[in-house]
Amino acid sequence: MSGRIIAHVDMDAFYASVEVREDPSLAGKPVVVGGTGGRGVVASASYEARAYGIRSAMPAGQARRLCPRAVFLPPRFDLYKQASSRLHAVFFEVTPLVEGIALDEAFLDVSAATSLFGRPEAIAARLRRRVSEELGLSCSVGVAPNKLVAKLASEAAKPRASLTGPLPGQGVVVVAEADLLGFLWPLPVGALWGVGPASRERLHRLGVATVGELAALPEATLVGALGKAAGRMLHELAWGRDSRPVVPERAPKSIGHEETYETDLRDKADLERRLAMMADQVAARVRSAGMVARTVTVKLRYGDFTTLTRSRTFPAPLDSGPALVAATRPLLRSLSVTEGVRLLGVSASGLLPKEHAPGQQLQLDLGSVVSRRASDPGAGDPGASDPGAGDPGASDPGASDPECPAPSQGLAAQHWEEALGAVDAVRARFGEGSVRPAAALPGRGERQM
């Protein structure tokens, strides 16, 4: 294989496989991660569960009907992130050009690695062996001259589900330049990026079912059927042309967390506590990524699936949990919860590397909060009046919140940075739930969550 050599590594049933590794008694059983509540969705399914038709993103109720004896487990993302970090360490043994797509998959440009590790087949086999040795898990590897075919090759290398047990896959599929179209053209047209249900239906009306049939169409026909951008892109992909490079250390666009509840929630104080916990966790993940955030968004979905969002953009970027918690409270207060909340979430966006962030980082000045509370005992109380509450159109819902922080300076900021570092260290050792923000705890006289 000459020119670029791109590998796509995809873990096999990652979350479920991690759970089986942690509890070997689950081996051979249909294991489903996620969907533990009636309204949950499947995050990952073992191949034994997939044999019953269970797939990621499937509603929990449907998954239970398909396989009532399946073992449903709540996700443990701390555990999966630890495994993902070890996985990427294996990748970096081979090449520094690693583009993570998710916790369980990545593209690697191994073009320069052949002088050290041999032919592409040997590099792929080495990756699989090292993943098994270091993580005790299996992966599938596709190698090709570009990202498109490398990803399709890794899919072809995967195990297959069956009611008699998983059928082993090839583990490694290498597609050389000379074999590229022979591999690509027999595939269904839906295998290509950008071909969703609507475009697939349009292509079927043109008599196109495979990638080869798509390649046989003139580009002008595709442009007429799908539009200029989509038509030209699919024409290139159908001929196996994909010039996108592997982009190492791609910065995330946003970091968020959301929860779906088994029964609709209407208690705003309870929702504020839940939101505070999520916001604090999101801030910790922003710090862990070495980023700061300019915007925070609260997402709320009612029982009828109506979804609303409220956002606030800060004058300077932040990564402080208390600051993010304080900013989300007035955003939630601007939304009605009497209809019942099915889903609640928070996300941080406008992310920038911390060392490159312009201006002074926004942090919580503890002294100013203490002095405000001393002069106004109602400050920060969830029951206190909030001039911005109930006004979804407010330009800055956080401006009137008594706990909304202002930039801190000097020694106070330094001490707050040290405190955040200590909190992160405790959580790294004992888990995310080991330290909670005060705003996530019940008020006086309330029952502990």
N, C-alpha and C positions, 0 to 999 in steps of 0.2 A: 504494500500500500504506500503510495507516494503522496506528497502534499500534506494537507492537514490530517491529523488523526484525532478524532473526537470520541471519547468514551462517555456513555451515559450509564451511571450506576443507580439502580433502583432496588431498595430493600424489599424483601418478600413479606407482605402482610405485617408491616413494621410494628405498629402498636401491639397487635395481637401476639406477634412473635416475642416481643419483649416480655409480655405478661406470662407467656408459657415458659420462657427462660427463667423467670423469677419464681414460678410455681410449676415445677415439672409434672405435678399431678394433672395439669390441664392438657398435657400432650395427647393428641389424638381426638380431642373433644372439639365440638364447634364453639369457638370462642368469639365473642363480639365485644369490642371496646366501644363504650358509648351506649346511648339508648337505654340507660338504666331507669329513666322515668317514662311515663306514658307518652310524653311529647318529645322525648329525646330523639336524636338521630344517630345512626351508626357512623363511628369514626374509622373503624378498622374491623375486618373480619378475617379469621383464619381460613385456610383453604377448606377445612372441614365444614365451616359455616357457609362458605361461598358455594359449596356443592348444593345447598338448598336454595340458592338464588339470592342470598343476602349480599348486599353491596354497600360500599361507603355512601353516605348521605341518604340512605334509606330511612324512612320513619321507623321508630322503634316498634310501634304496633305492628307494622307490616312484617318486620323481621321476626317478631315473636310468633306471628301466625305461620310463617314459613318454616320455622324450626323451634317449636316450644321447648325443646330440651337444651337449647343453646345456653351457654354460660355468659351472662351479661356482666361486664365489669366497668366501673367508672374509669374515665381516663386519668392517667397519672403523668401529666406533662413534664413534671420535673424529671421523672425517670427517663422519659423519651428524649428530653433535651440532653441529658447526660450521655445517653447512648449515641445521640447525633454528634456530640462533640468528639467522642472517641472515633466515630465513623470518619469525620472530617480529618482527624489526625492521621488516619490510615491513608486518606487521599493525598495529604501533603507529603507523605513519604515518597510519592511517585512524581508529583508535579505541583508547583505553586499556582498553576492556572486552574482553579477550582471555582465553579459557579454553582452555589447551592440553590436549588429550586424549592426545596421543602426540607423538613427535618430528615426525610428518608431518601432523598434523591439529589443527584448533582451531575453536572456536566464537567468533564475534565479534558483539557487539551493536553494530550500526551505525545504530541508530535516530536518533542525534543527528548522524550524519555526512552526512545528505542535504543540509543547508544548505551544506556545503562541496564535496561531491563529486557531488551530483545524485541521480538516481533509483537505486533498488537495482540495476537492470541496469548502470548506469554504475559503481557502486561495485564490483560483482563483476568487471566487465571490467577495472577499474583494478587490482584485486588480482592477477588473472591476468597482466596485462601487467607489473606490477612484479616478480612472482615470476620471470617469464621473464627480465627484464632483470637482476635482481640475482643470481639463482641459476643461470640457464641451464637451468631445469627447468620442467615443466608441472604444473598443478594443476587440479582441478575444483572449482567453487563452486556451492553451493546456497543460495538465499535464501528465507526463509519467515517467517511470523509467530511460529514457535516452533522449538525445537531439534529435535524429532522430525521435522518435515517438512523442515527445512533439511538435515538429514543425508540423508534419503531423496532430496532433490532433488540433492545433490552426487553421490550414487550414480548417479542418472539422467543426470547430465552427463558421466560418465566415458567414456573410450575403451572399445572392446570388442575382445577378442582374436579373431583368425581366423588360419587357416593361410596365408592370403595376405598377412598383415601386419596390424598394428593398424588398426581402423576408428575414425576420429576421432569423438569424442563432441561434444555440444553445447558443452562447456566450462563453460557457465553455464546453470542452470535456476532461474528465479524463479517462486515460487508465491505469488500474491496471496491475500489473505483470501477473496475471493469464489470462488477456484478451488480452495481447499484440499481440500474433500471430493471434488471431481472428480478431483484428482490422487491422493488417498490411497486411495479406495475400490477402484479396480481392482487395487491391488497385492496380491500374495500375503500371507496372514496372517502368514507367517514373517518378513515385513519389519519387523514391529513389535518394539520392545524387549520383552524378557521372554517371547517366544514361542520356546521351544526345542523339541527333538524330542518330548519327552513331552507338553507342552501342545499342540503342533501336532497330535499324534495324537488327543488328546482333542477338540480342536476339529473335526477332520476327521470324527470319529464323530458330531458334531452337525451335519454337513453344511456346515461352514464351511471355505472354501478361500481367500476373499478378505477384505480388510479391510472391504469393504462388507457382506458377509454377516455378519461379526462384529458390525458396528454395528447390524444389524437384529435381533440377539438381545436380549431383555430383560436388563438387568443382573443380575437375580436368577438367570437361567439360567447366566450366566457365573460368578457366585459359587458356585453349586452344583457346577459342573463343575471349577472351578480354585481355589476357596477365596476368602475375602473379599478379601484384599489384592490378589491377582493378578487376580481377576475385576473388581473396581472399577477397577483401573489400566488394564486392557485395554479396558474399556468407554469410559473417557475418551480413551485414545489412538485408538481406532477412530473417534471423532468429532473427531479432530484437536485435542484439548484437552491442552495441555502448558504448564504455567505456570512451569516451572523457569527461573530466571534464568541468564544467563551469569555465572559466578563467576570473576573475574580472579585470576591468581596462586594457583591452587589448590595447596596444599601437598601433596607426595607423602606417602603413608602409610608407605611403606617404600622403601628403595633396596637393591638386591641384585645379585648376579652368580653365575652357576652355569655349570658345564662338564659336557658329556656326553662320555664317553671311548669311543673305538672298541673298545677291549678293556678288560675289567674290571681294575681296579688293586687290588693287595693290599699294596703296600709303604707302611706307615704313614708313614715318614719322607718319602717322595716326596709322599704326600697332604698331609702337614703343610706342605711347601713350596708346593704348589699352593694350599692354603687360605690361606697367609700372603699370597701375591700377590693373591689375590682380595679378602681382607679389607682390604689396604692400598688397593686400587683403590676399594672401596666407601667407605672412609673419605674418600678424595679426592673422590668424588662427593658425599658428605654435606657436605663443606666447600664444594664448588662451589655447592651449593644454598643455602648460608647456614644450614645446619641443624646440630643436634647430635642424637645418638641415645641413647635410654635402654636399648635392648635389642639384643642381637646374637643371631642364630640361625644355626646350622650345619645344613645339609640334606644328607642322604646317601641315595642310592638304590642298591640292590643289583641284580644282574643279573636277578633275578626280578621287578623293579619294586617290591619292598617299599621303602617310603620312611620314613625316621626323621628327626626333628628334635630338636635340643637347643638350649636358649636360656639366656641369662643377662641379667638386668636389673641395671643399674648403680645405685649409690646417687646418682650425679649424672651428667648427660648428657655425652657425649664426641664428639669428631670426630677424634681422633688415630689415625693409622694404626698405630703401634706398640702403642698401647693396645688397639685392636681386634684386631690380630694376636695379641697375648698372650692375650686373652680367648677366642679361638676354639680355641686349642690344646687346653686341657683338655676342651672340648666334643667335639672330634674323638676325643680319647683315651678318652672314655667310651663310644665306639661300636666294635663289632667290625668289622674290615675283611677278615677272613680269607675271607669269602664272596665277595669281589670287589666293587669299587665301580664302578657304572656312571655315576653322576652325583654331583657334589659342588658345594655352593654355600654362600654366606654372604649374609645380609641384615641390614641395620640398620633398626630400626623404633622406634616411640615417638618420632617425629621432632618436634623443636621448633625454631622460629626461634632462632638462636644468641643474638640480643640479648634474647630474652624467656625464655631458659632459666632455671629456678629453681635456686638453689644455685650452688656453685662447679663449674666445668667440670672433668671428670676428664681429667687429662693424665698423661703418662709422666714421672716424675721420673728423669732419666738418672743423677743422682748416686746415688740410692738403688739403682738397678740395678747400677751399677758397684761400689758398696761391698758389695752382697750377693754379687756374683760373686767379688770379691776374697777374701771370707771363706769362700765356698763355691764352689769351682771347678766343681762339677756343676750349679750353678744355671742354669736356662734350657736345659740340654742336652736335646735330644729324647729321649735315652735315660735321663734321670734318672727316679727313681721319682716317681710322682704319686699321692698318696693318694686323689684323686678319680677316677682313671682306672678304668674298668671298672664304674663305679657309675652306670648311667643314671638312677637316681632321685635322685642327689645334688641337694640344694636349691640349691647354689651351686657348680657344677663348677669355676668359676674361682678359688674362694677359696684353694686350696692351690697354685696355679701360682706358681712363684717370680718370674715376670715380670709377674704381674697387677698393674697399677699402682695406686698410691694417689694421692689428690689432691696435686698439687704446689702450691707457693705462691711468691709473690714473683718474684724475678728469674729463677729456673729456669723457671717457667711462661712468663714473657715470652720468654725465649730459645727455648723449645720452640715457641711460637707462630711466632716468626720463622723457625725452621728449617722448620716445616711450610709456611709461605708460600713459602720458597725452593724447596722440593721441588715444590710445585704450579706455580711459575713455570717450572721446568725442564721439567716434563711438558707444560705448555701449549705450550711451544715445540718440544720434541723428541719428544713422544708418551709414552703411559703407560708403555711398557717402558723408558724411558730411565733411570729410577731405580727400583730394587727394594729391598724391605726385606731386611735381612740374613737374616731367618728364611726367605726364599724361596730362598736360595742353598744349594748343596750343602755339606755338612760337609767337614772335612779328609779328603782321600783319596777323596772321592766324585767321580764324573764330573759335569762341568758339564751342566745340563739343556739 
